[in-house]
């Protein structure tokens, strides 16, 4: 999530980073495919889209009328911009809008505020989840992306009431969650849009775009042979 100007939400994120501190400088790998030690070759091969599934069909509705918004089209435009950003970064990634959820591979769900297991969050997404036929063969995948339109109280130092997310914030949030929907895990560096936790806050405040490491990780993910038994990651 990012901002065009420093809103109260932006100041809250800045304060959070100052209090929590930044990670120490360390040598980075050219990609972060192996940044999460619980992921292995089997996981990567199952949780990515088949080439034949592109362009990915996306159901992107307007937010519900009962959500108090001044501009109902702005969030949709922000997600469209995020989709275009991934395509620009790697033209292999293509999206196509569809009219109904039934037609979609990826469904975007809007929330006034988003909570998971009682905890507020700005958004989340499923990795590409496999769908099998009656013989147990993976034939296609699906994903859902949840996006909040307002930051929940307590997620910013000065936010005692829900704070509306602006275009830049929704766009950057959508880029991050689309990355997960494409199969990307969290990066270990704030210069990447897939940085998680405090790294994501750093990305938000600096309005960073998709990095070379984001693209390198995505290309490495989709370059793994389908029937590969060779370990992709050699964790210590």
C-alpha positions as CSV (number, residue, x, y, z in Angstrom):
1,X,0.0,0.0,0.0
2,X,1.4,3.4,-0.9
3,X,0.5,7.0,-0.8
4,X,0.5,10.0,-3.2
5,X,0.8,12.2,-0.1
6,X,1.6,11.5,3.5
7,X,-1.8,10.7,5.0
8,X,-2.2,9.9,8.7
9,X,-1.9,6.3,7.7
10,X,1.5,7.0,6.0
11,X,2.8,8.7,9.2
12,X,1.7,5.7,11.2
13,X,3.6,3.3,8.9
14,X,6.7,5.5,9.1
15,X,6.5,5.5,12.9
16,X,6.2,1.7,12.9
17,X,9.3,1.3,10.8
18,X,11.3,3.7,13.0
19,X,10.2,1.9,16.2
20,X,10.7,-1.6,14.8
21,X,13.9,-0.8,12.9
22,X,15.1,-2.0,9.5
23,X,16.9,-5.2,8.8
24,X,20.7,-5.1,8.7
25,X,22.4,-4.8,5.3
26,X,23.2,-8.3,4.0
27,X,24.3,-9.8,0.7
28,X,21.2,-10.8,-1.4
29,X,20.7,-13.7,-3.7
30,X,19.7,-12.8,-7.3
31,X,16.2,-14.1,-6.4
32,X,14.3,-15.0,-3.3
33,X,12.6,-18.2,-4.4
34,X,14.3,-20.1,-1.5
35,X,13.7,-17.3,1.2
36,X,11.0,-19.4,3.0
37,X,12.6,-22.7,4.2
38,X,9.3,-24.6,4.3
39,X,8.8,-24.4,0.5
40,X,10.3,-27.1,-1.8
41,X,10.2,-28.2,-5.4
42,X,6.9,-30.0,-4.9
43,X,5.2,-26.9,-3.6
44,X,6.5,-24.6,-6.3
45,X,5.5,-27.0,-9.1
46,X,1.9,-27.4,-7.7
47,X,1.3,-23.8,-6.9
48,X,1.9,-22.0,-10.2
49,X,-0.2,-21.6,-13.3
50,X,0.2,-23.8,-16.3
51,X,1.3,-21.9,-19.4
52,X,-2.0,-22.8,-21.1
53,X,-3.9,-21.0,-18.4
54,X,-2.6,-17.6,-19.5
55,X,-4.0,-15.1,-19.9
56,X,-5.3,-15.5,-16.4
57,X,-9.0,-14.7,-16.3
58,X,-9.8,-12.2,-13.5
59,X,-13.1,-11.2,-12.1
60,X,-12.7,-7.6,-10.9
61,X,-16.1,-6.2,-9.8
62,X,-16.8,-2.7,-8.4
63,X,-16.9,-2.5,-4.6
64,X,-20.3,-3.2,-3.1
65,X,-22.7,-0.2,-2.9
66,X,-23.0,-0.4,0.8
67,X,-19.2,0.3,1.3
68,X,-19.0,4.1,1.9
69,X,-16.7,5.3,-0.9
70,X,-16.6,8.6,-2.8
71,X,-15.3,6.9,-5.9
72,X,-16.3,3.3,-6.6
73,X,-14.2,3.0,-9.8
74,X,-10.9,4.2,-8.3
75,X,-10.1,0.8,-6.6
76,X,-10.8,-1.1,-9.8
77,X,-8.5,1.3,-11.7
78,X,-5.8,0.7,-9.1
79,X,-5.9,-3.1,-9.5
80,X,-5.9,-2.7,-13.3
81,X,-2.8,-0.6,-13.0
82,X,-1.2,-3.3,-10.8
83,X,-2.0,-6.0,-13.4
84,X,-0.5,-3.8,-16.1
85,X,2.6,-3.4,-13.9
86,X,3.2,-7.2,-13.7
87,X,2.7,-7.5,-17.5
88,X,5.1,-4.7,-18.2
89,X,7.7,-6.3,-15.9
90,X,7.4,-9.6,-17.7
91,X,5.1,-9.8,-20.8
92,X,4.6,-13.5,-20.2
93,X,2.2,-12.5,-17.4
94,X,-1.1,-11.6,-19.0
95,X,-4.6,-11.0,-17.6
96,X,-8.0,-11.0,-19.1
97,X,-11.1,-9.6,-17.4
98,X,-14.3,-11.7,-17.3
99,X,-17.9,-10.9,-16.4
100,X,-18.6,-13.5,-13.8
101,X,-16.8,-15.3,-10.9
102,X,-17.6,-18.7,-12.6
103,X,-15.5,-17.8,-15.6
104,X,-12.5,-16.6,-13.5
105,X,-9.2,-18.1,-12.5
106,X,-8.7,-15.3,-10.1
107,X,-11.5,-13.6,-8.2
108,X,-10.9,-10.2,-6.5
109,X,-13.0,-9.6,-3.3
110,X,-13.5,-6.2,-1.9
111,X,-13.8,-5.6,1.9
112,X,-14.6,-2.4,3.8
113,X,-12.1,-3.7,6.3
114,X,-10.5,-7.2,6.1
115,X,-10.0,-9.5,9.0
116,X,-8.5,-13.0,9.1
117,X,-8.9,-15.1,12.3
118,X,-9.8,-11.9,14.2
119,X,-6.7,-10.0,13.0
120,X,-7.0,-7.0,10.7
121,X,-5.0,-6.9,7.5
122,X,-5.0,-4.9,4.3
123,X,-5.2,-7.8,2.0
124,X,-4.2,-11.4,1.3
125,X,-4.3,-13.9,-1.5
126,X,-4.2,-17.6,-2.2
127,X,-1.3,-19.1,-4.1
128,X,-2.5,-20.8,-7.3
129,X,-4.4,-23.7,-5.9
130,X,-4.6,-26.9,-8.0
131,X,-7.8,-28.4,-9.2
132,X,-7.7,-32.1,-10.0
133,X,-9.8,-34.3,-12.3
134,X,-11.3,-37.7,-11.2
135,X,-8.0,-39.4,-11.7
136,X,-6.1,-37.0,-9.4
137,X,-4.3,-35.1,-12.2
138,X,-4.0,-31.4,-11.8
139,X,-5.9,-29.8,-14.7
140,X,-6.0,-26.1,-13.7
141,X,-5.7,-23.7,-10.8
142,X,-7.6,-21.0,-9.0
143,X,-6.9,-18.1,-6.7
144,X,-8.8,-15.4,-4.7
145,X,-7.5,-12.0,-3.7
146,X,-9.0,-10.1,-0.7
147,X,-8.4,-6.4,-0.7
148,X,-9.4,-3.9,2.0
149,X,-10.7,-0.5,1.1
150,X,-10.0,0.9,4.5
151,X,-7.2,0.3,7.0
152,X,-8.6,-1.2,10.2
153,X,-8.2,0.9,13.4
154,X,-4.9,0.3,15.1
155,X,-2.9,-0.4,11.8
156,X,-1.6,3.2,11.9
157,X,-0.5,5.3,14.8
158,X,-3.0,8.0,14.4
159,X,-5.9,5.8,13.1
160,X,-8.6,5.4,15.7
161,X,-11.1,5.1,13.0
162,X,-10.9,3.2,9.6
163,X,-8.7,5.1,7.2
164,X,-9.6,5.0,3.5
165,X,-6.8,3.7,1.3
166,X,-5.9,5.9,-1.6
167,X,-5.1,4.9,-5.2
168,X,-1.4,4.4,-4.7
169,X,-2.0,2.3,-1.5
170,X,-4.5,0.0,-3.3
171,X,-2.4,-0.2,-6.4
172,X,0.7,-1.3,-4.4
173,X,-1.3,-3.6,-2.2
174,X,-2.7,-5.2,-5.3
175,X,0.7,-5.6,-6.9
176,X,1.9,-7.5,-3.8
177,X,-1.2,-9.7,-3.6
178,X,-1.2,-10.4,-7.3
179,X,2.4,-11.6,-6.8
180,X,1.1,-14.2,-4.3
181,X,-1.6,-15.1,-6.8
182,X,1.1,-15.7,-9.4
183,X,2.9,-18.0,-7.0
184,X,5.5,-15.7,-5.4
185,X,6.4,-16.1,-1.7
186,X,7.6,-13.2,0.5
187,X,10.9,-11.7,-0.3
188,X,13.6,-11.1,2.4
189,X,14.2,-7.5,1.2
190,X,12.2,-4.3,1.3
191,X,13.3,-3.3,-2.1
192,X,11.1,-6.0,-3.6
193,X,7.3,-5.5,-3.8
194,X,7.0,-9.0,-2.3
195,X,8.8,-8.0,0.9
196,X,6.6,-9.2,3.8
197,X,6.1,-7.7,7.3
198,X,8.2,-4.6,7.9
199,X,9.8,-5.1,4.4
200,X,6.3,-4.4,2.9
201,X,6.0,-1.2,4.9
202,X,9.3,0.0,3.6
203,X,8.1,-0.7,0.1
204,X,4.9,1.1,0.8
205,X,6.5,4.3,2.1
206,X,9.0,4.4,-0.8
207,X,6.5,3.7,-3.5
208,X,8.8,1.0,-5.0
209,X,7.8,-0.8,-8.1
210,X,8.4,-4.4,-9.2
211,X,12.1,-5.1,-8.8
212,X,14.6,-7.1,-10.8
213,X,14.6,-9.7,-8.0
214,X,10.8,-10.0,-8.2
215,X,11.0,-10.7,-11.9
216,X,14.0,-13.1,-11.5
217,X,12.1,-15.0,-8.9
218,X,9.0,-15.3,-11.0
219,X,11.0,-16.5,-14.0
220,X,12.9,-19.0,-11.9
221,X,9.6,-20.3,-10.5
222,X,8.0,-20.8,-13.9
223,X,11.3,-22.2,-15.3
224,X,11.2,-25.3,-13.0
225,X,10.5,-28.4,-15.1
226,X,7.0,-29.9,-14.3
227,X,8.3,-33.4,-13.5
228,X,11.5,-32.2,-11.8
229,X,12.7,-34.2,-8.8
230,X,15.8,-32.1,-8.4
231,X,15.7,-29.9,-5.2
232,X,15.3,-26.2,-6.1
233,X,16.4,-25.0,-2.7
234,X,19.2,-26.4,-0.6
235,X,18.4,-25.1,2.8
236,X,21.1,-25.4,5.5
